[in-house]
Each structure stands twice: as structure tokens, then as C-alpha cells.
Amino acid sequence: MEALAEELARVAVATLRYQFPYLEEGRGVPDRPKVLAATVAAAARAAGEVAPGLPLLAGGKSMGGRMSSQAAADGLLHEVRGLVFFGFPLHPPKQPGTKRAEHLSKVQVPMLFLQGTRDALADLKLLRPICKDLGPRATLHVIETADHSFHVLKKSGRNDQEVLRELAAATAAWAEKIAG
């Protein structure tokens, strides 16, 4: 996330990184969803206080993004203008399903899904129809040959740094559209 935050800064997208309580305490088992969503809401409030007047987006990598969407669906992210998912974890590895996306219909702000074609936690055959059903609120940006961590195959002719630049550029362009 540090390298991604640096790339986002290069395209004028400020980030506020935080940890969930279980990570801060060194526990291996994630907190309950209510605690995770409340943590996202607290981070969003803190970001709003640190940078008043800037358009506020919430999101994150994998579970951080999913918990951001859950917080938004629960009405906890009042000032947030959009959600950015760097690898939305639609399902566990080798267990395709869409249950983790059921709450997305309750999210009222625009959402950007940045997904790799080799992401073991998000079968694009399942994610594409979800995004379509969400209508104009959902934008799907696909990274060819990228896995859940956005590592790409050598045969792609790209490296991880180039992919991070693409993620940042796509985020900045999308944020500009929704802020207008």
C-alpha cells in the first residue's frame, strides 16, 4: 500500500492510511464486521478533519475496500463522494460466489473497481454483471494479467511499478469525473 500511496500522491490524490484494530494489536483473526466498518468510518472522519474541503473518497485494498463499501451501505460515510476498491474480494479463493457483493446495492455513491484478470478473489465473470447491475454508480477498470496483489505476468511486458502507475492514473481520472 505504501508504493500505491506514493503513486497516488504523484497524481495529486492524497491518502490517509490506517490499520484495523486486529492488525494494530498483532492478532491474526480480523475483527467483527461492525468493528471494521466503524474503523473505516473513523478514518473517513479523520481524513475530513485533516483535509477539510477536499473531495473525500474511501476504499482500500481487498478487505479494506470491502469494509469501506459495507460502511457506506450502513450509512456511516456521510462525507464520502465515492469508493475505490483496489482488488474487491468478491469471494474466497476457489469458492466463486457473490454473497460479499449483496450490500453494494445499498451504496449510493460512485464506486471504482480496479481488478486484475487473474484475481483469485474476484472472478470477473461474476463481477462484471454485478457492476452492470449497479449501473452508472459502478466503474470497472481491468488490469490484464494482474493477480489480487496486482502483480502481472512477465509476458505482459509490464512490471509492477507500471501497474501501480495505471492504478493511480485510473483513480485520479475517475475521481476528477465524480468530483465535477
N, C-alpha and C positions, 0 to 999 in steps of 0.2 A: 504494500500500500504506500510505502514511502516513495518509491520510484514513480508510482502513478500520481501521487500528490505533487511531486516535482514537475511532472509533465503538465498537470492541470494548471499549476502556477505559471508555466511558460505561456499558456493560452489565456491568462487572466481569469482563471477560476480558482478562487481561494477555497481552501479546505480546512475543516476542523476535524481532526482525528481523535477518537476516544476509544475506550475499551469497555466491554461489558463487565459487570462485576465478577463473574466467574473467572474471566481471564485475568483481571487485576489481582484476584486472590489466588491465582495459580491452580484453580480447580479444573479438572478435565471435563466435567459434565456441565453443559450450558444451564443457565438459569431458566426459570419458568418463562413462558412467552410474555406474561404480563410484566415481569421484571425487565425483560429485554425491550419490550415496546416502551416502557416508562423510561428506560435509559436512552433510547432514541429520542423521545420527546424532550428529555432534559438536555441532551446535546443540541437539539434544534433550538431550544430556548436560549442556551448559552451562545450559540452562533449568532442568533438575532441580537443579543445584547452586545457581543463583541463587534459586530459589523452592522449596526442599525442602518437601514436604508438600502442595503444591498439585496438583490433578489435572492431568496433563500431556497436552496434545493436540499433534499435529504436523500439518503441512499447509502450504498456501500457495496462491499464485495460479499457475495454469497449470502450467508445468514444475515449479515448486517443490512443488506438490501431488502431481504425478505421481511426482517423485523421492522424496517422503515415503512414498508408497504402495510404491514399489519397495524403499526401505529397510526398511519394515515387513515386506514379503513376504520379504525376505532375512534377517529376524530381527535387525535392527540396532537396533530401537527398543524396548528392553526395558521401560522405564517408561511408555511412551505408552499412554494409555487409549482414544484414538480419533484418527481422522484427519479433517481438514476440508479440502475441496477447493473453493477459490474459482475455479470455472471449470476443471474437469478437461479437459485437452486429449486427448480421445479419439482424434482423428485430425488430420492436416494439413488446412488449408483446401481445400475442394473435392475431398478424397480420402477419402470416408467409409470407415471400417473400424473394427475392434475389437481389432486386434493390441495396442495400447497398454494394453488392459484385461486381457489374459490373466493377468497376475500377481496381479490383485485377489483371485482365489480363494484365494491363499495368505495373505492378510491376515486375521489373527484378531481384530482389534479393530473396533469400530463405525466406520463411515465416513459422513460427511455430504457429499453432493454438492450444491453450490449452482451452478445453471446457468441461463443465460438462454435464452429460446426462439429468439433469433437468433444463438446462439453458433456461429460458423463452424467451430469446432474440436470441437464435440460435437453431432452430430445426435441429438436426443432420441429419435428412432425407434430408434436403436441403443443409446443409454444406458439408456433405461427397461428393456429386457429384461435388460441386464447387472445393473442394480440389483435387479431382481426375482429373478434367479438367485442373487444374493448373500444373499438372504433378509433376516432381521432385522438383519444387520450393516450394511446399506445403507439410508440415508435420502436421498431426492432432494427437494430444495426448488427449485422452478422460479420464476424471475423473468420475468414476462411482458414481452415486447418488449426484453429486455436482450440485449446482444451479449456477446462474450467479456470485454470490459472492464467489463461491467455498465452501459454507457450505454443508456438507454431512449429510445424514440421519444417525441417531443413529444405525439403523440396519446394516449399512455398516461396523460397527466395527472399524471405524476410527474417528479421530477428526480433527478439522480444522487445527491444527498445523501439523499433519501428511500430510495433503493435501498440505499445503504450502511447506513442505519439498519436496514433489513429484514434485510440480510445479518448484521449484528451481532446483532440480536434472535433470528434463527433459530439462529445459532451458540450463543448463550448458553442458549436454551431446550433445544437438543439436548444441550449439554454437561451441563446440570443433570440431564437424564434418564439419561445414561450414567454420571454420577458417583454417582448414588443407589445 
